[in-house]
Amino acid sequence: MNRRHILKSLGRAGAFSAVTVSGGLGLVSQALAAASDSARTALGYETLEFDWADTARNRAVPVRLYLPRSATAQQPAPLLVFSHGIGGSRRGYTYLAQHWASSGWASLHVQHVGSDRTLWSGGVWTMVGRLHAAAQDAEAIARARDLRFALDELLHGELGARVDGQRVVAAGHSYGANTSLLAAGARVWRDGGPMDLRDPRVKAAILISAPPFYGEGDPRTILGPVEIPTLHITATEDVIRIPGYYSGLEDRLSVFDAIGSPQKWLAVFEGGSHSMFTDRAGTGGALLNPKVKAATRELSSAFLQGVFEGKTQALESWPLQFAPLLARFSARA
C-alpha cells in the first residue's frame, strides 16, 4: 500500500455498533425505539437526522444531530462534531452523544460515505480491498471536508441560531480521530507543500484511539501545528489489527507527544480494547466496558468545562476518582 496514505491504521472493530444499530426494525423494535425517544425527550434533547448532499463534491453527507431542547437563539448550545471510525455511521457512539446532549452540548454525528458501514457489505474475500480503498488520501481528505460541510450546513441552516458557532469541538474515534486532527490543524505535505485542512471554527478536539500518520515523516512536523486544546483517550490494549495493518498504544502516545498544543490531556485505561470505545457492550471486558464508558463520558465533560468555562476542578479531580481504571494520566496545561 502506498506509504503516502494519510491514514494507514484502521479500526474495523470500532464501527460494528453502528452496523447493528442501523438494522431494520420490527414491531417490537419500533416500540422500543419509541420508548427510547420518550426517554430522550424526558432527558431534554431531541434527535434529528438529515440526508445532506454536498453538490460541489457530488457527495452525500448524512448526519444525526442530538440537540438540547434548552438551546435557543438567546442561549445557543455549544457543539461537538463527531466523526466515526471506519465502517461506522451517524448512529454510533450514542453513549457519548446522549450524555453530551443531556449536558447541554449539541452533538452532530457525520457519516462518511466512502468509509462507512457499507464497507461490511459484499464478499468477505474483497473486504480487505474495500478497507484499503477507504484509507486512500482521497477519502481521508473527503472526511475532513465532510466535517466542514456539515458544520456549514448546520450553522447556516434553520437550526443554526440554536448552536454556538464560537464553541465548536471536533471529536472522533480511530479513523474519526484522524479526521478530527486534520480539522484541528494537522498538516501533511503533497506536491512539495503543506495541505491544510484546518477548520478555524474548531476550538478544541477530543481524540479517542487516535492513529498515527503513517509514512508522513516526523509526527511533530505534522501535529505540531495543532495548537488548540486536545483530549486524548486510549487503553493499554487499544490495538488495531487488520490484515496488513497494526497500531498499538505506542502510536496513541506518539500522537499525544507530537501535538503542539500547550493544553493537552491524556488518559490511558488499563486493559480494554480498541472497540471498547464504541457502543459495543462487553468488548474489552464485560465489567470493564461500562466502567470505561462512564469514565470517558465524565472525562469529556470535565475537559469541555475546563476549556470553555474555566471550571477546572472536575478535570483535576477526574484522575483521582477513576484511578483504579487508569494505567496513566498526563496533563499539560
Residue pairs with C-beta under 8 A, 6 or more apart in sequence:
1 8
1 132
1 135
1 244
2 136
2 215
3 214
3 215
4 137
4 190
4 215
4 216
5 135
5 136
5 137
5 140
5 214
5 215
6 137
6 140
6 141
6 178
6 182
6 188
6 213
6 216
7 135
7 140
7 175
7 178
7 211
7 213
7 214
8 135
8 211
8 214
8 215
8 245
9 211
9 212
9 214
9 240
9 245
9 246
9 247
9 251
10 85
10 86
10 131
10 134
10 135
10 174
10 175
10 211
10 240
10 242
10 245
11 85
11 86
11 173
11 174
11 175
11 209
11 211
11 240
11 274
11 275
12 86
12 87
12 131
12 240
12 242
13 240
13 273
13 274
13 275
13 278
13 280
13 283
14 84
14 85
14 86
14 87
14 88
14 173
14 174
14 175
14 209
14 274
14 275
14 277
14 278
15 84
15 85
15 86
15 87
15 88
15 89
15 92
15 116
15 117
15 119
15 120
15 278
16 87
16 275
16 278
16 280
17 88
17 92
17 93
17 275
17 278
17 279
17 280
18 84
18 87
18 88
18 89
18 90
18 91
18 92
18 93
18 116
18 117
18 278
18 279
19 87
19 88
19 89
19 117
19 120
21 89
21 91
21 92
21 94
21 279
22 89
22 91
22 117
25 33
37 47
40 46
40 47
40 98
41 69
43 98
43 101
43 102
44 68
44 69
44 70
44 101
44 102
45 66
45 67
45 68
45 69
45 98
45 101
45 102
46 66
46 67
46 69
47 64
47 65
47 66
47 67
48 64
48 65
48 67
48 159
49 62
49 63
49 64
49 65
49 90
50 62
50 63
50 65
50 153
51 60
51 62
52 60
52 61
52 62
52 63
52 149
52 150
52 153
53 59
53 60
53 61
54 60
54 61
54 145
54 146
54 149
57 142
57 145
57 149
59 113
59 114
59 142
59 146
60 113
61 110
61 111
61 113
61 146
61 149
61 150
61 153
62 89
62 90
62 110
62 111
62 113
63 90
63 108
63 109
63 110
63 111
63 150
63 153
63 154
64 90
64 91
64 97
64 108
64 109
64 111
65 106
65 107
65 108
65 109
65 154
65 159
66 97
66 98
66 100
66 101
66 106
66 107
66 108
66 109
67 77
67 101
67 106
67 159
67 162
67 163
68 77
68 101
68 102
68 104
68 105
68 106
70 77
70 104
71 77
71 104
71 106
71 162
71 163
72 161
72 162
73 161
73 162
76 161
76 162
76 163
76 164
77 104
77 105
77 106
77 162
77 163
77 164
78 104
78 105
78 106
78 163
78 164
78 167
78 168
78 169
78 304
78 308
79 105
79 106
79 107
79 108
79 151
79 154
79 163
79 164
79 165
79 167
79 168
79 169
80 100
80 105
80 106
80 107
80 108
80 168
80 169
80 170
80 171
80 206
81 108
81 110
81 147
81 150
81 151
81 168
81 169
81 170
81 171
81 183
81 202
82 93
82 96
82 97
82 107
82 108
82 109
82 110
82 171
82 172
82 176
83 110
83 112
83 143
83 146
83 147
83 170
83 171
83 172
83 173
83 175
83 176
83 177
83 179
83 180
84 90
84 92
84 93
84 109
84 110
84 111
84 112
84 116
84 172
84 173
84 175
84 176
85 172
85 173
85 174
85 175
85 176
85 209
85 278
86 115
86 119
86 131
86 134
86 135
86 174
86 175
87 115
87 116
87 117
87 119
87 120
88 111
88 116
88 117
88 173
88 176
88 278
89 111
89 116
89 117
90 109
90 110
90 111
91 109
92 109
92 278
92 279
93 109
93 173
93 278
93 279
94 279
95 279
95 293
95 297
96 107
96 171
96 296
96 297
96 300
97 107
97 109
99 297
99 300
99 301
100 106
100 107
100 300
100 301
101 107
103 301
105 304
106 162
106 163
108 150
108 151
108 154
110 146
110 147
110 150
112 139
112 142
112 143
112 146
112 179
114 134
114 138
114 139
114 142
114 143
115 134
115 135
115 139
115 143
115 175
119 127
119 130
119 131
119 134
120 127
122 130
128 242
128 243
128 244
131 242
131 245
132 244
133 139
137 190
140 178
140 179
140 182
141 182
141 195
141 197
143 175
143 176
143 179
143 182
144 179
144 182
144 183
144 197
144 199
145 197
146 179
147 170
147 179
147 180
147 183
147 199
148 183
148 197
148 199
151 168
151 199
151 201
154 160
154 163
155 163
155 165
165 201
166 203
167 203
167 308
168 201
168 202
168 203
169 202
169 203
169 204
169 205
169 206
169 304
170 179
170 180
170 183
170 184
170 199
170 202
170 204
170 205
170 206
171 180
171 205
171 206
171 207
171 208
171 300
172 178
172 179
172 180
172 206
172 207
172 208
173 208
173 209
173 277
173 278
174 208
174 209
174 210
174 211
174 240
174 274
175 211
176 208
177 207
177 208
177 209
177 210
177 211
178 210
178 211
178 213
180 205
180 206
180 207
181 205
181 207
181 210
181 223
181 226
181 255
182 197
182 198
183 197
183 198
183 199
183 202
183 205
184 198
184 202
184 205
184 226
184 228
184 230
185 196
185 198
185 225
185 226
185 227
185 228
186 197
186 198
186 213
186 222
186 223
186 225
186 226
187 194
187 195
187 196
187 198
187 221
187 222
187 225
188 194
188 195
188 213
188 216
188 222
189 195
189 216
189 217
198 225
202 228
203 228
203 229
203 307
203 308
204 228
204 229
204 230
204 231
204 303
204 304
204 307
204 308
205 226
205 228
205 229
205 230
205 231
206 230
206 231
206 233
206 300
206 303
207 230
207 231
207 232
207 233
207 255
208 233
208 234
208 277
208 296
209 233
209 234
209 238
209 240
209 252
209 274
209 277
210 232
210 234
210 251
210 252
210 255
210 256
211 240
211 247
211 251
211 255
212 219
212 247
212 251
212 254
212 255
213 219
213 222
213 223
216 222
219 254
219 255
219 257
219 258
220 258
220 260
222 258
223 255
223 258
223 259
223 260
224 258
224 259
224 260
225 260
226 259
226 260
226 261
227 260
227 261
227 262
228 261
228 263
229 261
229 263
229 264
229 303
229 307
229 333
230 259
230 261
230 263
230 264
230 265
231 264
231 265
231 267
231 299
231 300
231 303
232 252
232 255
232 256
232 259
232 264
232 265
232 266
232 267
233 266
233 267
233 269
233 277
233 296
233 299
234 249
234 252
234 253
234 266
234 267
234 268
234 269
235 249
235 268
235 269
235 270
235 271
235 272
235 273
235 276
235 284
235 292
235 327
236 249
236 268
236 269
236 270
236 271
236 272
236 327
237 249
237 271
237 272
237 273
237 274
237 284
238 248
238 249
238 252
238 272
238 273
238 274
238 276
238 277
239 246
239 247
239 248
239 249
239 273
239 274
240 246
240 247
240 248
240 274
249 268
252 268
253 266
253 268
256 264
256 266
256 330
262 332
262 333
263 307
263 332
263 333
264 331
264 332
264 333
265 303
265 315
265 329
265 330
265 331
265 332
265 333
266 328
266 329
266 330
266 331
267 295
267 296
267 299
267 319
267 326
267 328
267 329
268 326
268 327
268 328
268 329
269 288
269 292
269 295
269 325
269 326
269 327
270 325
270 326
270 327
271 284
271 285
271 288
272 284
272 285
272 288
272 289
272 292
273 283
273 284
273 285
275 283
275 284
276 283
276 284
276 285
276 288
276 289
276 292
276 293
277 292
277 293
277 296
280 289
281 289
281 290
282 289
283 289
284 292
288 325
291 325
292 325
295 318
295 322
295 325
298 314
298 318
298 321
298 322
299 318
299 322
301 314
302 314
302 315
302 318
303 315
305 311
305 312
305 314
305 315
306 312
306 314
306 315
306 333
315 331
319 326
319 329
319 331
